Amino acid sequence: MQQEIEVQERQHENIEFFIQKADKYVGIEKLTPYALRELIQGIYVEAPDKSTGKRRQTIHIKYDGIGFIPLDVLMNGKTA
């Protein structure tokens, strides 16, 4: 139980730290290489899927300190 609490506290701290970093970029119109390096830990691109007749490619973004966030969560249910 104590270990779970410590993990949750660490996750909370990481989220707070990420929010502080990201807050500097609210309202920017262009993502700079510096901002990208500060906020993103990795970008993973899957092989294209053409099984439906249309080319579809999935991209996963790993945010620094907080990991992966599904696109639907970031978009609040809006279509990308």
N, CA, C and O of each residue as an XYZ file, in Angstrom:
320
protein
N       0.820     -1.199      0.000
C       0.000      0.000      0.000
C       0.861      1.259      0.000
O       0.592      2.206     -0.739
N       1.903      1.260      0.839
C       2.793      2.421      0.915
C       3.481      2.657     -0.424
O       3.668      3.801     -0.838
N       3.860      1.562     -1.107
C       4.527      1.687     -2.395
C       3.590      2.317     -3.434
O       4.022      3.141     -4.241
N       2.323      1.933     -3.413
C       1.350      2.512     -4.339
C       1.202      4.008     -4.098
O       1.113      4.787     -5.048
N       1.175      4.403     -2.856
C       1.062      5.826     -2.512
C       2.279      6.593     -3.026
O       2.142      7.693     -3.560
N       3.464      6.015     -2.865
C       4.682      6.666     -3.337
C       4.678      6.807     -4.851
O       5.102      7.835     -5.377
N       4.201      5.782     -5.561
C       4.123      5.840     -7.015
C       3.151      6.943     -7.440
O       3.447      7.708     -8.358
N       2.000      7.029     -6.783
C       1.018      8.065     -7.106
C       1.570      9.457     -6.814
O       1.344     10.386     -7.589
N       2.283      9.610     -5.715
C       2.875     10.906     -5.385
C       3.921     11.308     -6.423
O       3.996     12.471     -6.818
N       4.723     10.346     -6.860
C       5.737     10.617     -7.880
C       5.076     11.006     -9.198
O       5.534     11.925     -9.876
N       3.994     10.304     -9.563
C       3.260     10.641    -10.778
C       2.681     12.050    -10.684
O       2.727     12.811    -11.650
N       2.148     12.387     -9.544
C       1.586     13.725     -9.331
C       2.669     14.785     -9.472
O       2.448     15.818    -10.103
N       3.833     14.537     -8.893
C       4.950     15.481     -9.000
C       5.389     15.640    -10.460
O       5.651     16.752    -10.917
N       5.465     14.524    -11.182
C       5.852     14.582    -12.593
C       4.849     15.385    -13.414
O       5.234     16.169    -14.282
N       3.574     15.187    -13.138
C       2.538     15.930    -13.857
C       2.639     17.415    -13.551
O       2.551     18.243    -14.458
N       2.823     17.761    -12.278
C       2.959     19.171    -11.896
C       4.167     19.813    -12.576
O       4.087     20.944    -13.054
N       5.286     19.087    -12.616
C       6.496     19.594    -13.250
C       6.271     19.794    -14.743
O       6.697     20.803    -15.305
N       5.603     18.835    -15.393
C       5.315     18.951    -16.819
C       4.414     20.149    -17.084
O       4.641     20.891    -18.040
N       3.412     20.344    -16.265
C       2.488     21.475    -16.434
C       3.238     22.796    -16.320
O       2.972     23.724    -17.084
N       4.172     22.893    -15.377
C       4.975     24.111    -15.246
C       5.776     24.376    -16.516
O       5.847     25.511    -16.986
N       6.384     23.313    -17.074
C       7.150     23.487    -18.310
C       6.227     23.859    -19.471
O       6.536     24.759    -20.251
N       5.103     23.168    -19.581
C       4.189     23.383    -20.702
C       3.517     24.748    -20.633
O       3.155     25.317    -21.663
N       3.351     25.271    -19.432
C       2.687     26.562    -19.249
C       3.426     27.680    -19.984
O       2.814     28.667    -20.392
N       4.737     27.527    -20.151
C       5.526     28.548    -20.858
C       5.128     28.628    -22.332
O       5.368     29.645    -22.984
N       4.532     27.578    -22.850
C       4.252     27.502    -24.283
C       2.773     27.689    -24.626
O       2.381     27.494    -25.777
N       1.968     28.054    -23.668
C       0.546     28.300    -23.928
C       0.434     29.488    -24.884
O       1.001     30.554    -24.643
N      -0.294     29.285    -25.950
C      -0.514     30.371    -26.898
C       0.546     30.501    -27.978
O       0.455     31.404    -28.809
N       1.548     29.630    -27.995
C       2.540     29.739    -29.061
C       1.916     29.326    -30.379
O       1.010     28.493    -30.416
N       2.400     29.905    -31.443
C       1.840     29.589    -32.749
C       2.676     28.581    -33.507
O       2.199     27.968    -34.463
N       3.932     28.402    -33.087
C       4.810     27.473    -33.781
C       5.626     26.712    -32.754
O       6.207     27.308    -31.847
N       5.669     25.403    -32.895
C       6.435     24.568    -31.983
C       7.905     24.623    -32.371
O       8.280     24.182    -33.457
N       8.727     25.155    -31.499
C      10.155     25.283    -31.774
C      10.878     23.992    -31.403
O      10.371     23.205    -30.604
N      12.054     23.771    -31.976
C      12.835     22.586    -31.589
C      13.130     22.556    -30.089
O      13.139     21.481    -29.488
N      13.370     23.716    -29.475
C      13.644     23.764    -28.041
C      12.424     23.297    -27.243
O      12.556     22.501    -26.314
N      11.255     23.786    -27.600
C      10.030     23.391    -26.903
C       9.787     21.899    -27.081
O       9.401     21.210    -26.137
N      10.009     21.410    -28.273
C       9.826     19.991    -28.544
C      10.740     19.146    -27.667
O      10.295     18.164    -27.072
N      12.011     19.520    -27.582
C      12.957     18.769    -26.750
C      12.599     18.864    -25.268
O      12.835     17.918    -24.515
N      12.037     19.983    -24.845
C      11.707     20.157    -23.436
C      10.461     19.376    -23.021
O      10.364     18.931    -21.878
N       9.517     19.206    -23.933
C       8.233     18.607    -23.582
C       8.069     17.150    -24.013
O       7.299     16.409    -23.402
N       8.777     16.736    -25.049
C       8.567     15.422    -25.638
C       9.783     14.535    -25.398
O      10.920     14.940    -25.641
N       9.527     13.325    -24.920
C      10.607     12.369    -24.700
C      10.835     11.511    -25.944
O      11.967     11.121    -26.227
N       9.782     11.219    -26.676
C       9.929     10.417    -27.871
C       8.681     10.427    -28.726
O       7.570     10.613    -28.229
N       8.878     10.223    -30.037
C       7.772     10.111    -30.983
C       7.951      8.797    -31.715
O       9.002      8.545    -32.305
N       6.926      7.959    -31.679
C       6.994      6.634    -32.266
C       5.963      6.531    -33.385
O       4.777      6.785    -33.177
N       6.430      6.157    -34.574
C       5.575      6.075    -35.747
C       5.444      4.609    -36.155
O       6.439      3.932    -36.412
N       4.210      4.135    -36.210
C       3.958      2.753    -36.614
C       3.991      2.633    -38.130
O       3.847      3.624    -38.846
N       4.178      1.429    -38.604
C       4.154      1.173    -40.042
C       2.772      1.505    -40.590
O       1.771      1.340    -39.891
N       2.708      1.970    -41.831
C       1.408      2.308    -42.420
C       0.502      1.086    -42.526
O       0.969     -0.026    -42.771
N      -0.791      1.304    -42.340
C      -1.801      0.249    -42.485
C      -2.644      0.603    -43.707
O      -3.260      1.667    -43.753
N      -2.670     -0.283    -44.689
C      -3.437     -0.032    -45.913
C      -4.567     -1.046    -46.072
O      -5.115     -1.196    -47.164
N      -4.919     -1.742    -44.989
C      -5.912     -2.822    -45.060
C      -7.303     -2.340    -45.446
O      -8.097     -3.123    -45.966
N      -7.615     -1.086    -45.207
C      -8.941     -0.562    -45.545
C      -8.977      0.071    -46.931
O     -10.020      0.553    -47.371
N      -7.831      0.068    -47.619
C      -7.767      0.713    -48.927
C      -7.244      2.133    -48.824
O      -6.891      2.743    -49.833
N      -7.194      2.656    -47.623
C      -6.639      3.985    -47.378
C      -5.408      3.831    -46.507
O      -5.352      2.962    -45.637
N      -4.447      4.662    -46.743
C      -3.212      4.610    -45.951
C      -3.459      5.296    -44.614
O      -3.864      6.458    -44.564
N      -3.213      4.569    -43.541
C      -3.419      5.095    -42.192
C      -2.168      4.793    -41.380
O      -1.653      3.676    -41.408
N      -1.688      5.792    -40.661
C      -0.472      5.618    -39.878
C      -0.699      6.188    -38.482
O      -1.207      7.298    -38.324
N      -0.313      5.410    -37.474
C      -0.512      5.808    -36.087
C       0.794      6.353    -35.511
O       1.873      5.808    -35.744
N       0.667      7.428    -34.765
C       1.819      8.062    -34.121
C       1.540      8.115    -32.623
O       0.444      8.488    -32.205
N       2.534      7.743    -31.816
C       2.435      7.812    -30.359
C       3.472      8.818    -29.865
O       4.635      8.770    -30.266
N       3.048      9.718    -29.001
C       3.953     10.725    -28.446
C       4.136     10.440    -26.962
O       3.163     10.332    -26.215
N       5.400     10.320    -26.542
C       5.708     10.096    -25.136
C       6.170     11.427    -24.544
O       7.234     11.940    -24.891
N       5.356     11.971    -23.653
C       5.645     13.261    -23.046
C       6.637     13.100    -21.899
O       6.574     12.126    -21.148
N       7.533     14.040    -21.769
C       8.589     13.971    -20.773
C       8.011     13.922    -19.362
O       7.292     14.830    -18.945
N       8.324     12.871    -18.641
C       7.916     12.744    -17.252
C       6.539     12.163    -17.016
O       6.244     11.706    -15.912
N       5.672     12.170    -18.054
C       4.315     11.673    -17.819
C       3.926     10.526    -18.742
O       2.903      9.881    -18.511
N       4.694     10.262    -19.757
C       4.422      9.119    -20.621
C       3.471      9.423    -21.749
O       3.389     10.555    -22.227
N       2.745      8.392    -22.175
C       1.839      8.492    -23.310
C       0.466      8.985    -22.845
O      -0.027      8.588    -21.789
N      -0.135      9.854    -23.653
C      -1.501     10.312    -23.403
C      -2.279     10.035    -24.693
O      -1.913     10.557    -25.746
N      -3.336      9.232    -24.636
C      -4.110      8.947    -25.854
C      -4.649     10.228    -26.482
O      -5.067     11.149    -25.780
N      -4.634     10.273    -27.812
C      -5.074     11.460    -28.534
C      -6.495     11.869    -28.167
O      -6.791     13.058    -28.053
N      -7.375     10.887    -27.981
C      -8.764     11.239    -27.646
C      -8.865     11.952    -26.311
O      -9.765     12.769    -26.116
N      -7.951     11.658    -25.382
C      -7.934     12.366    -24.100
C      -7.443     13.795    -24.313
O      -7.995     14.733    -23.738
N      -6.410     13.963    -25.135
C      -5.893     15.296    -25.404
C      -6.915     16.164    -26.146
O      -7.001     17.370    -25.913
N      -7.674     15.550    -27.026
C      -8.635     16.295    -27.841
C      -9.988     16.440    -27.143
O     -10.902     17.040    -27.709
N     -10.137     15.908    -25.935
C     -11.401     15.954    -25.194
C     -12.570     15.414    -26.018
O     -13.666     15.973    -26.014
N     -12.309     14.318    -26.718
C     -13.371     13.682    -27.493
C     -13.572     14.254    -28.866
O     -14.419     13.752    -29.605
N     -12.825     15.302    -29.260
C     -12.970     15.890    -30.596
C     -12.197     15.042    -31.595
O     -11.205     14.407    -31.237
N     -12.641     15.029    -32.834
C     -11.961     14.270    -33.877
C     -10.735     15.026    -34.334
O     -10.782     16.238    -34.546
N      -9.621     14.298    -34.485
C      -8.366     14.935    -34.918
C      -8.421     15.265    -36.384
O      -7.460     15.805    -36.931
